[in-house]
Amino acid sequence: MKRSVLFALFAAIFVAPASLLPWEKAQAPLETPWAADVDPANVLPEYPRPIMVREAWKNLNGVWDFEPIPSINLPLDAILYSREILVPFPWESALSGIREQYKDTWSAAYRRSFSIPEGWMKDDSRLLLHFGAVDWHCRVFVNGSFAGEHKGGFDAFFFDIGNLVLSDASNELVVLVYDPGNEEGIAVGKQSNRRFEDSGRYTYSPASGIWQTVWLEPVPETYLHDFRIVPDIDREHITVTVNTNTQVEGIETEVIVRIGERVVSRSGGRLFQPFQVEIPNPRLWWPEDPFLYDVDILLKTAGGTIVDAVESYFGMRKISLGEFYQDDRGRPRGPFQKILLNNEFVFQMGPLDQGYWPDGLFTAPTDAALKWDVEQTKAWGYNMTRKHIKVEPQRWFYWCDKLGLLVWQDMPSTFRVRTEEEKTQFELELDRMVKTHWNHPSVVNWIVFNEHWGAYDVVRLTQHVMELDPSRLVTGNSGIDAGTPDLDYEVGHIKDNHHYRPPTNPFPSTHRAVVNGEYGAIGYKIPGHIWNPDEDDGDWVHHNYAGIDAATEEYERFIEMLHTFKERDALSGAVYTQWTDLESEMNGIYTYDRKQEKLHRDRVTRANRSLWEDDRNPGGSPDEDSTAVEDLDGGPDTID
């Protein structure tokens, strides 16, 4: 924790150059209602990781120094900062204050100072510097020393900087970022470099640099690194695995399950080894009753001294496939597979949610905005959402858990996969996505590829994710063009076809559930709520309806078709495209700025709920004569 006296003096007297251009929000083509609530002195102040809470933390969001640079390998003393940026908004966004693209180098530098709260640093303490996400490759320096580097635009990471900081003086943090976007075969989702300047059908603006919360967290020398909780509603227990940063003798873990202050159950076990905690007569997690248990996870010595502790939560929820031998009218059919939630068939109906914001691009302006999207998805009668080739911050998953919204989570796609190195990187990020979010009860389906974008080794990677997380469903390739044998890989739990107007249904399957993973796109334009009104009409997509009445009537007609597919062909779910308009797509339920509803809410809500609200048999179980439940794990042993 000790640094040279010379650097301490430098850090204490450092003043930004007089030429530094102060932060000011850039002009955006559109703004959401929450843009006005962004306070540069208090940006996204909420605790960023509700699934794993410690009391002590410090938010480093806010105004940082900023400069485009020729390379992230540039010496630190060669960087002369001339701008300020608002972290954590991507540098192409208006809320960042920059709204520029650096096509020559794809690189930029960030800098800020920070101090350590009193009492944090002790002889056996560590200090973790967390990044929610940085797109794409970053190198991090603390007080001039290299702290670490990371590649991957959608996953959280941290560095232990305890030996690099000064506990009683100002510290300097520098982050150098390189983001080639879709110039290379990396996971970018819907980002397109050309979209920043001109049209790009079905793709949107790039979102480079720091785009999720940066924060500090003090931890003991041996600390709880991560954990996994797998619920088993049939056997009324959870299986818990607790991992520490290092393997040490004499430390074990204890798990205490609570409902508020009332202890439900407790049990202990060895580190790195799964053990069970009984949950008697569990209250199940449903979209209409998203009940969450509180849980304390402790590291303790043999003498009972608590070494480290975190608070978390979990839901007693099961997702599986069931084999049905009759349709909803009792006529003999099948056997067909359907998706079961807590051993009961519930049709899953949701919108395609791209997770874009006109003012912050990848980053919602406020946590209230993030919550609003989830709340309103539920309010429109949906019980599910498909997060489309983007991974959101932990707080979005928290709101889905707490408010009761099922999630189909896509892996962000590449536009192409060109090298073995890029494949290795993609698979590393795929694993990180699953492991980072597998404690969230809302997540019920992993989607490995979308419509063949950058697809390779589909069978191998789908089977890999099925083995990595056997407690969830896995779609190998959403939009498999069912009926085309060379494009249907016959792997995974779900057979998924995309067909927009009208929706269609894959043929029923004896070994996979069938869904329509994208349909609809009932669009029209509302003047004053368009990202680029000067764009050529031929560059727009999905905007060919007369207005709200015609669009709503078509929506209802498509819902009636889904009813037919559900009854006749064992359809288990559908995804309406899409939640909001986007830069070149006018097919949202809301305009891109989320200020105008584009369908009649009451009629759409009623239509959506008609697909699923009568499916459940509350308190009951599937009819044993018509359904055989298949556990995904293949056997019995598997904050608010």
GIWO-V984626 format. One record per backbone hydrogen bond with DSSP energy under -0.5 kcal/mol. NH is the residue of the N-H (numbers start at 1). CO is the residue of the C=O. E is the energy in kcal/mol with one decimal. If there is no record, write none. Layout:
NH;CO;E, NH;CO;E
This chain:
8;4;-2.0, 9;5;-2.3, 10;6;-2.1, 11;7;-3.0, 12;8;-2.0, 13;9;-1.8, 14;10;-1.1, 20;17;-2.0, 21;82;-2.9, 22;20;-0.6, 26;94;-2.5, 33;593;-0.5, 35;32;-1.4, 37;34;-1.5, 38;35;-1.3, 39;37;-0.5, 40;38;-0.6, 42;39;-2.5, 52;49;-2.0, 53;311;-2.9, 58;216;-2.1, 60;214;-3.1, 62;87;-2.1, 64;62;-0.5, 64;85;-2.8, 65;111;-3.2, 66;83;-2.3, 67;109;-1.9, 69;107;-1.3, 74;71;-1.1, 78;75;-1.8, 79;76;-1.5, 80;78;-0.6, 81;79;-0.7, 82;66;-1.0, 83;66;-1.9, 84;21;-0.7, 85;64;-2.6, 86;96;-2.1, 87;62;-3.2, 87;85;-0.8, 89;86;-1.8, 90;360;-0.6, 91;208;-1.6, 93;90;-2.2, 95;359;-2.3, 97;94;-1.4, 98;93;-0.6, 99;91;-1.0, 99;93;-0.9, 100;91;-1.5, 103;101;-0.7, 106;102;-3.0, 108;177;-2.1, 109;67;-3.1, 110;175;-2.5, 111;65;-1.8, 112;173;-2.0, 114;171;-2.1, 117;115;-0.5, 120;117;-1.7, 122;120;-0.7, 125;122;-1.8, 126;219;-3.0, 128;217;-2.9, 129;159;-3.1, 130;128;-0.7, 130;215;-3.5, 131;157;-2.8, 132;213;-2.4, 134;152;-0.6, 135;209;-2.6, 136;134;-0.7, 137;178;-2.6, 138;136;-0.5, 138;150;-2.6, 139;176;-2.4, 140;148;-3.0, 141;174;-2.9, 142;145;-2.7, 143;172;-3.1, 145;142;-2.1, 147;140;-3.2, 148;140;-1.3, 150;138;-2.1, 152;136;-1.6, 157;131;-2.0, 159;129;-1.7, 161;127;-3.1, 161;159;-0.8, 162;127;-0.5, 164;161;-2.0, 165;161;-0.9, 167;165;-0.5, 169;166;-0.6, 171;114;-2.6, 173;112;-3.1, 174;141;-2.7, 175;110;-1.9, 176;139;-2.9, 177;108;-2.9, 178;137;-3.0, 179;106;-2.8, 183;180;-1.8, 184;181;-1.2, 186;184;-1.8, 188;186;-0.7, 188;413;-2.3, 189;413;-2.4, 191;188;-1.3, 192;204;-2.2, 195;192;-0.6, 196;192;-0.5, 196;193;-0.9, 197;194;-1.1, 198;194;-2.3, 203;200;-2.3, 204;190;-3.0, 209;135;-3.5, 211;133;-2.0, 212;133;-1.1, 215;130;-2.0, 216;58;-2.9, 217;128;-1.9, 219;126;-2.4, 221;124;-0.7, 223;221;-0.6, 225;223;-0.6, 225;243;-1.9, 226;243;-1.6, 228;241;-2.2, 230;239;-2.5, 231;229;-0.5, 232;237;-2.3, 236;232;-0.7, 237;232;-1.8, 238;277;-2.4, 239;230;-2.6, 240;238;-0.5, 240;275;-3.3, 241;228;-2.2, 243;226;-2.9, 245;223;-1.8, 248;246;-0.7, 251;248;-0.6, 252;300;-2.5, 253;269;-2.3, 254;298;-1.9, 255;267;-3.2, 256;296;-2.6, 257;255;-0.5, 257;265;-3.1, 258;294;-3.0, 259;262;-2.6, 262;259;-1.7, 264;257;-3.0, 265;257;-1.4, 267;255;-2.0, 269;253;-2.2, 272;242;-3.3, 273;270;-1.3, 275;240;-2.2, 277;238;-2.5, 279;236;-2.9, 282;279;-0.7, 284;282;-0.7, 285;316;-2.4, 286;284;-0.6, 286;289;-1.9, 289;286;-1.0, 291;284;-0.5, 291;289;-2.4, 293;314;-2.8, 294;258;-2.4, 295;312;-2.1, 296;256;-2.7, 297;310;-2.6, 298;254;-3.0, 298;296;-0.5, 299;308;-3.0, 300;252;-2.8, 301;305;-2.3, 302;250;-0.9, 304;301;-1.9, 307;299;-3.3, 307;305;-0.5, 308;299;-1.0, 310;297;-2.0, 311;53;-2.0, 312;295;-2.9, 314;293;-1.7, 316;283;-0.5, 317;315;-1.4, 319;471;-0.5, 320;340;-2.1, 321;630;-1.0, 322;338;-2.5, 323;628;-2.1, 324;322;-0.7, 324;336;-3.6, 325;626;-1.9, 327;331;-2.0, 330;327;-2.0, 333;325;-2.9, 335;324;-0.5, 336;324;-2.5, 337;509;-1.9, 337;512;-0.6, 338;322;-2.3, 340;320;-3.2, 341;344;-3.4, 342;318;-3.1, 342;340;-0.5, 344;341;-1.5, 346;339;-0.9, 348;572;-2.3, 349;347;-0.6, 350;574;-2.0, 351;384;-0.6, 352;576;-2.6, 353;351;-0.6, 353;386;-2.9, 354;352;-0.6, 357;361;-1.5, 361;357;-2.9, 362;360;-0.5, 363;360;-2.2, 364;362;-0.6, 370;366;-1.6, 371;367;-2.6, 372;368;-2.2, 373;369;-1.8, 374;370;-1.2, 375;371;-2.9, 376;372;-3.0, 377;373;-1.8, 378;374;-1.9, 379;375;-2.3, 380;376;-1.7, 381;378;-2.0, 382;377;-1.6, 383;349;-1.8, 384;349;-1.5, 385;406;-2.1, 386;351;-2.5, 387;385;-0.7, 387;408;-2.1, 388;353;-2.6, 388;386;-0.8, 389;387;-0.7, 392;390;-0.5, 396;393;-1.2, 397;393;-1.1, 398;394;-2.2, 399;395;-2.0, 400;396;-2.0, 401;397;-2.6, 402;398;-2.8, 403;399;-2.6, 404;400;-1.5, 405;400;-2.1, 406;383;-2.3, 407;442;-2.9, 408;385;-2.5, 409;407;-0.7, 409;445;-2.8, 410;387;-2.0, 410;408;-0.6, 411;447;-2.4, 423;419;-1.8, 424;420;-2.3, 425;421;-2.1, 426;422;-2.4, 427;423;-2.4, 428;424;-1.9, 429;425;-2.2, 430;426;-2.2, 431;427;-2.1, 432;428;-1.9, 433;429;-2.3, 434;430;-1.8, 435;431;-2.7, 436;432;-2.5, 437;433;-1.2, 438;434;-0.9, 440;437;-1.5, 441;439;-0.6, 443;440;-1.0, 444;407;-2.4, 445;407;-1.2, 446;473;-2.3, 447;409;-2.7, 448;446;-0.6, 448;475;-2.6, 449;476;-1.1, 451;449;-0.5, 451;478;-3.4, 453;450;-2.5, 454;415;-0.6, 455;452;-1.8, 461;457;-2.7, 462;458;-2.3, 463;459;-2.4, 464;460;-2.0, 465;461;-2.1, 466;462;-2.2, 467;463;-2.0, 468;464;-2.4, 469;465;-2.5, 470;467;-0.5, 472;469;-1.3, 473;444;-2.0, 475;446;-3.2, 476;474;-0.5, 476;491;-0.6, 478;449;-2.7, 480;496;-2.7, 484;481;-1.9, 485;483;-0.8, 487;484;-2.4, 488;484;-1.2, 489;487;-0.8, 493;474;-2.6, 494;474;-0.9, 495;513;-3.5, 496;494;-0.6, 497;515;-1.9, 499;497;-0.5, 499;518;-2.0, 513;493;-2.4, 514;337;-0.5, 514;570;-0.6, 515;495;-2.3, 516;573;-2.0, 517;497;-0.7, 517;515;-0.7, 518;497;-0.7, 519;575;-1.6, 520;500;-2.5, 521;519;-0.8, 521;577;-2.2, 523;521;-1.1, 524;586;-1.6, 527;525;-0.5, 529;526;-1.8, 533;530;-0.5, 535;532;-1.8, 539;536;-2.2, 540;537;-1.3, 541;584;-2.1, 545;523;-2.2, 551;547;-2.5, 552;548;-2.3, 553;549;-2.2, 554;550;-2.0, 555;551;-2.2, 556;552;-2.4, 557;553;-1.9, 558;554;-2.3, 559;555;-1.9, 560;556;-1.9, 561;557;-1.5, 562;558;-2.0, 563;559;-2.1, 564;560;-1.6, 565;561;-2.3, 566;562;-2.8, 567;563;-2.2, 568;564;-3.1, 569;565;-2.1, 570;566;-0.7, 571;565;-1.5, 572;514;-3.1, 573;514;-0.6, 574;348;-2.2, 575;516;-2.1, 576;350;-2.5, 577;519;-3.1, 578;576;-0.7, 579;352;-2.6, 581;590;-2.2, 582;585;-2.8, 586;541;-1.9, 586;584;-0.5, 589;578;-1.1, 589;579;-0.8, 590;579;-1.5, 591;596;-1.9, 592;529;-0.6, 594;591;-2.1, 598;589;-3.2, 599;589;-0.6, 601;599;-0.7, 604;600;-2.4, 605;601;-2.9, 606;602;-1.9, 607;603;-2.2, 608;604;-2.9, 609;605;-2.5, 610;606;-1.5, 611;607;-0.6, 611;608;-1.4, 612;609;-1.2, 613;609;-3.0, 615;612;-1.6, 616;612;-0.6, 618;616;-0.6, 620;617;-2.8, 622;343;-0.5, 624;622;-0.5, 626;623;-1.3, 627;623;-2.1, 628;323;-1.3, 629;627;-0.5, 630;321;-2.2, 631;629;-0.6, 634;631;-1.0
